[in-house]
Amino acid sequence: MKRTSMNISKNVIRRLPRYLHKLDDLANNGEKRISSGELGRQMGLTPSQIRQDFSCFGEFGQQGYGYSIAPLREQMGQILGLDRSYSVIQVGVGNIGHALIENFNSIIEGYRLLGAFDERPELIGSKIGDTPVYSSKNLTDFIQKNRVDIAILAVPRDVAQKLTNNMISAGIRAIWNFTNVELDTGDSGVLVENIHFSDSFLTLTYYLAEEDDVKK
């Protein structure tokens, strides 16, 4: 499964992890193949939507047979970069950062945190699970020496942009941003994925309100 265009819509890209998780569930349950109709039923998508999404990356499945789950799951993992072992660090070890480190392996399959960074003396030199905590003063040097690809940013709002600037200068390629600050990366080309916990909740309340309005 290869990328055939860089103009694939964000909606399609955001569905790819859902496909991966569903294929994992199916494989773990001993399933060998599945039709687009059944896959769509289980995921709340139409069969045509699934076929359109997959067609962005090539031709998969057979008429009257459906999709072989194991090969499709492997190809989906390749599309999502799970075969490339990108290097990852955690920046900020507050409540969110600590929770992310403790649950990293269950959240992100196939990756390992190289280290975490914080400015509090009582944390520096300690470990959270197998992840060592280093001083934030060593952040840029560590990124440069280890050619770090991705930083998970979970720091207070007032230092988020400064740390971002430093990491960009050091060569970071992407940031998973938990700060609730819209980071300015200029023309650096650094990718940012913003995680706003309230967004999913507010989406849920929107649909509840819509449902209530229909019942009136």
C-alpha positions, 0 to 999 in steps of 0.5 A: 500500500503506497501513497499515490498522492500528497493531496489525500484529504485530512478526513481520509488520513484521520480514518486510517488509525481507525482502520488499523485498530479495527483490523487489529481487533479482527485479527486478534479475534481470529478473523481472516477476511472481511467485506467492505460491507461488514467492515463498514457496518462495524465502523459506522461507514459506508462500503463505498467510503471504505473503498474510496479511502483505500483507493487513495493508496492502491487497489485492495480486496477482490470482488466477491472475496473482500479484504484479507485482514492480515496483509491489509493490516500490514499495509495500513501499518506501513502507510502510517509509518509503523515500519520506520521506527521514528524516534520520540521524546517527551517534553514536560513531565507534569500530570499529562506528560507523566500519564503519557509516558506511563501509557505510551506503549499501550497508546503508540504501538511499535515506538519507544521513548528515548527520554523525557525532559523537565526542568524540576530538579526532583525529576531530573535523573529519575525514571518513569518506567524505563524512560529516563528524565533529563534536564530541559537544558539538554533538550536541543543537544539531545535532539541534535545528537539523536536525530529525534523525529517527534517531540510530545509537548506537554508543558505550561502554555507560557513556555510552549512556544519558546521550547518549540522554537528551540526544538525547531532550531535543533532539527525536530521534524514533528510535534504532538502538541498537548499544550492547548497553544497554537504553535507558530512553526513559521516556514520550518516545515515542522509538522504539528498535530494539536490535541485539544481534549475539550474538542471531542467532548464539545463534539459530543455535546453538539450532537446531544444538543442536536438530538434534543432539538430534534425531539422538541 
